[in-house]
Amino acid sequence: YEAGAAIVQASSVPIVINGNGFSKRDIQRILKVTKPAAVMVARGFLINPFLLSQETSEDCEEEEGATTATTTNPAVLAASYLDFVEQYPPPSPIYIRNHMRWIFREELKPASTNDPAVFHADWRARLWTFLVRPYLETIHQFRQVVAFYVQQQLKASSHPSDRAGGHAKFCDAACLPPSIADLPEITFHDIRHNRSRTADILVEEGIQDRGGLSLGLFG
């Protein structure tokens, strides 16, 4: 950021600095070093919408790698994000699919995307590609994705080799809202076909869910 600081010092107009603001601590460091008019954050907010409103132990302590599960766990962030989506729906489900991939990117995106075997062997890689499917369009399906992630993490937690692979951002159902925690065991098939008790009741009563968020917000 030395170059940014030099530009700020030499300029007679306000300068906004952008780049690598992924935590409150990062942003405070940028402000301190470059002294700009403001800091612009893009990817950081896509990964963690609550970036500035939450404190992690990384922000509070010098201990490297220390984080709190409730503030950085992608399942918790995604569950909270989906609650806001239900209140303030975006123009299209594609916005949600893209944002969910940002939230889960660090945990799900495989190192190599050219090896088909990876996507068959690793549920994370498969879920990563699953998040772009056009049939993901209801709030229930997106919550199923979050529940599936947590359920698979619970299963994987019994395997030391999995923890050694760096997938440590883990929580159980206790740290999730009931909209996620109360869902039964989920499969990819369930998510794809929007299997839910509500959907089954609607079908039985001859009422179509027209593909909208929850019950027809995109219908």
C-alpha positions as CSV (number, residue, x, y, z in Angstrom):
1,Y,0.0,0.0,0.0
2,E,3.0,2.3,-0.1
3,A,2.1,3.3,-3.7
4,G,-1.4,4.1,-2.6
5,A,-0.1,6.2,0.3
6,A,2.2,8.2,-2.1
7,I,-0.7,8.9,-4.4
8,V,-2.9,10.1,-1.6
9,Q,-0.2,12.4,-0.3
10,A,0.5,13.8,-3.8
11,S,-3.1,14.3,-4.8
12,S,-5.3,17.3,-4.3
13,V,-8.5,15.4,-4.8
14,P,-10.0,12.7,-2.5
15,I,-8.6,9.2,-3.2
16,V,-10.5,5.9,-2.6
17,I,-8.3,2.9,-2.1
18,N,-9.5,-0.6,-3.2
19,G,-8.1,-4.0,-2.8
20,N,-7.7,-6.9,-0.4
21,G,-10.1,-5.7,2.3
22,F,-11.3,-9.1,3.6
23,S,-11.7,-8.2,7.3
24,K,-12.2,-5.2,9.6
25,R,-8.5,-5.5,10.5
26,D,-7.5,-5.3,6.8
27,I,-9.6,-2.2,6.2
28,Q,-8.2,-0.5,9.4
29,R,-4.7,-1.3,8.2
30,I,-5.4,0.2,4.7
31,L,-6.8,3.4,6.3
32,K,-3.8,3.7,8.7
33,V,-1.2,3.1,6.0
34,T,-2.6,5.0,3.1
35,K,-4.8,7.6,4.8
36,P,-7.3,7.8,1.9
37,A,-10.7,9.5,1.9
38,A,-12.3,6.0,1.9
39,V,-11.7,2.3,1.3
40,M,-13.7,0.5,-1.3
41,V,-14.6,-3.2,-0.6
42,A,-16.1,-5.6,-3.1
43,R,-15.1,-9.3,-2.7
44,G,-14.8,-9.0,1.0
45,F,-18.5,-8.1,1.3
46,L,-19.5,-10.8,-1.1
47,I,-17.8,-13.4,1.0
48,N,-19.0,-11.9,4.3
49,P,-21.9,-9.5,4.1
50,F,-21.4,-8.7,7.8
51,L,-17.7,-7.8,7.4
52,L,-17.8,-4.6,9.3
53,S,-20.5,-5.4,11.9
54,Q,-18.8,-8.5,13.4
55,E,-15.6,-8.9,15.3
56,T,-13.5,-12.0,14.8
57,S,-10.7,-13.0,17.1
58,E,-8.4,-12.2,14.2
59,D,-9.5,-8.6,14.6
60,C,-9.0,-8.6,18.3
61,E,-5.9,-10.6,18.7
62,E,-2.5,-10.9,17.1
63,E,-2.7,-14.7,17.2
64,E,-2.4,-15.8,13.6
65,G,-5.3,-17.9,12.1
66,A,-7.7,-17.3,15.1
67,T,-11.3,-16.9,14.0
68,T,-14.7,-17.4,15.5
69,A,-17.0,-19.9,14.0
70,T,-20.1,-17.8,14.4
71,T,-18.7,-14.9,12.3
72,T,-16.8,-16.6,9.6
73,N,-18.6,-19.9,9.1
74,P,-20.0,-19.8,5.6
75,A,-23.1,-21.8,6.7
76,V,-24.0,-19.1,9.3
77,L,-23.3,-16.3,6.9
78,A,-25.4,-18.0,4.1
79,A,-28.3,-18.7,6.5
80,S,-28.4,-15.0,7.6
81,Y,-28.0,-13.8,4.0
82,L,-31.0,-16.0,2.9
83,D,-33.1,-14.5,5.7
84,F,-32.5,-11.1,4.2
85,V,-33.1,-12.4,0.7
86,E,-36.5,-13.7,1.8
87,Q,-37.4,-10.2,3.0
88,Y,-35.8,-8.3,0.1
89,P,-35.8,-10.6,-2.9
90,P,-33.4,-9.7,-5.8
91,P,-34.6,-9.5,-9.4
92,S,-33.6,-13.0,-10.2
93,P,-32.4,-16.2,-8.5
94,I,-29.1,-15.9,-10.4
95,Y,-28.1,-13.2,-7.9
96,I,-28.5,-15.6,-5.0
97,R,-26.7,-18.4,-6.8
98,N,-23.7,-16.1,-7.5
99,H,-23.6,-14.7,-4.0
100,M,-23.8,-18.1,-2.4
101,R,-20.8,-19.2,-4.4
102,W,-18.9,-16.2,-3.1
103,I,-19.8,-17.1,0.5
104,F,-18.8,-20.7,0.1
105,R,-15.9,-20.2,-2.3
106,E,-13.1,-20.8,0.2
107,E,-14.7,-24.0,1.4
108,L,-16.0,-25.5,-1.8
109,K,-14.1,-24.4,-4.8
110,P,-11.7,-27.2,-5.9
111,A,-8.0,-26.5,-6.7
112,S,-8.5,-28.0,-10.1
113,T,-11.6,-27.7,-12.2
114,N,-10.4,-29.7,-15.1
115,D,-10.5,-33.2,-13.5
116,P,-14.0,-34.7,-13.7
117,A,-13.0,-37.4,-11.1
118,V,-12.7,-34.6,-8.5
119,F,-16.4,-33.8,-8.8
120,H,-17.5,-37.4,-8.4
121,A,-15.2,-38.1,-5.4
122,D,-15.6,-34.8,-3.4
123,W,-19.0,-33.6,-2.2
124,R,-17.6,-30.1,-1.9
125,A,-16.5,-29.9,-5.5
126,R,-19.9,-31.2,-6.6
127,L,-21.8,-28.7,-4.4
128,W,-19.6,-25.9,-5.9
129,T,-20.8,-26.7,-9.4
130,F,-24.3,-27.5,-8.1
131,L,-24.7,-23.9,-7.0
132,V,-24.8,-22.6,-10.6
133,R,-27.7,-24.9,-11.7
134,P,-30.7,-23.0,-13.1
135,Y,-33.1,-25.2,-11.2
136,L,-31.9,-23.6,-7.9
137,E,-34.5,-20.9,-7.6
138,T,-36.6,-21.2,-4.4
139,I,-35.6,-20.0,-0.9
140,H,-36.2,-23.6,0.3
141,Q,-33.7,-25.0,-2.1
142,F,-31.0,-22.5,-1.1
143,R,-31.7,-23.3,2.6
144,Q,-31.4,-27.0,1.7
145,V,-28.0,-26.3,0.2
146,V,-26.8,-24.7,3.5
147,A,-28.3,-27.7,5.5
148,F,-26.6,-30.1,3.2
149,Y,-23.2,-28.4,3.7
150,V,-23.6,-28.5,7.5
151,Q,-24.7,-32.2,7.4
152,Q,-21.8,-33.2,5.3
153,Q,-19.4,-31.3,7.6
154,L,-20.8,-33.1,10.6
155,K,-20.2,-36.4,8.9
156,A,-16.7,-35.4,7.8
157,S,-15.8,-34.2,11.3
158,S,-15.3,-37.8,12.3
159,H,-12.5,-38.2,9.8
160,P,-9.2,-36.6,10.9
161,S,-7.9,-36.7,7.3
162,D,-10.7,-34.3,6.3
163,R,-9.8,-31.9,9.1
164,A,-6.2,-32.0,8.0
165,G,-7.3,-30.9,4.6
166,G,-8.0,-27.4,5.9
167,H,-11.8,-27.6,6.1
168,A,-12.1,-26.4,9.7
169,K,-14.8,-23.7,9.5
170,F,-17.3,-26.0,11.1
171,C,-20.4,-25.6,13.2
172,D,-23.3,-27.8,14.3
173,A,-27.0,-27.1,14.0
174,A,-27.0,-25.2,17.2
175,C,-25.4,-22.1,15.6
176,L,-28.0,-22.0,12.7
177,P,-31.5,-20.5,12.6
178,P,-34.4,-23.0,12.7
179,S,-35.1,-22.4,9.0
180,I,-31.8,-24.4,8.4
181,A,-31.3,-26.5,11.6
182,D,-34.8,-28.0,11.5
183,L,-34.4,-29.4,7.9
184,P,-34.1,-33.3,7.7
185,E,-31.2,-35.0,6.0
186,I,-30.7,-33.6,2.5
187,T,-29.5,-35.1,-0.7
188,F,-28.6,-33.5,-4.0
189,H,-31.7,-35.2,-5.5
190,D,-33.9,-33.5,-2.8
191,I,-32.4,-30.1,-3.6
192,R,-32.7,-30.5,-7.4
193,H,-36.4,-31.4,-7.2
194,N,-37.2,-28.9,-4.5
195,R,-38.4,-31.7,-2.2
196,S,-40.1,-30.1,0.8
197,R,-43.1,-30.8,2.9
198,T,-44.6,-27.4,1.7
199,A,-44.1,-28.3,-1.9
200,D,-45.6,-31.8,-1.5
201,I,-48.7,-30.2,0.1
202,L,-49.0,-27.7,-2.7
203,V,-48.8,-30.4,-5.3
204,E,-51.5,-32.5,-3.4
205,E,-53.8,-29.4,-3.3
206,G,-53.2,-28.7,-7.0
207,I,-51.4,-25.4,-6.3
208,Q,-48.2,-24.8,-8.3
209,D,-45.1,-23.1,-6.9
210,R,-44.3,-21.1,-10.0
211,G,-40.6,-21.2,-9.3
212,G,-40.6,-18.1,-7.1
213,L,-38.5,-17.5,-4.0
214,S,-40.4,-19.3,-1.2
215,L,-43.9,-19.3,-2.7
216,G,-43.9,-17.4,-6.0
217,L,-41.8,-14.3,-5.5
218,F,-40.2,-15.0,-8.9
219,G,-43.4,-16.4,-10.4
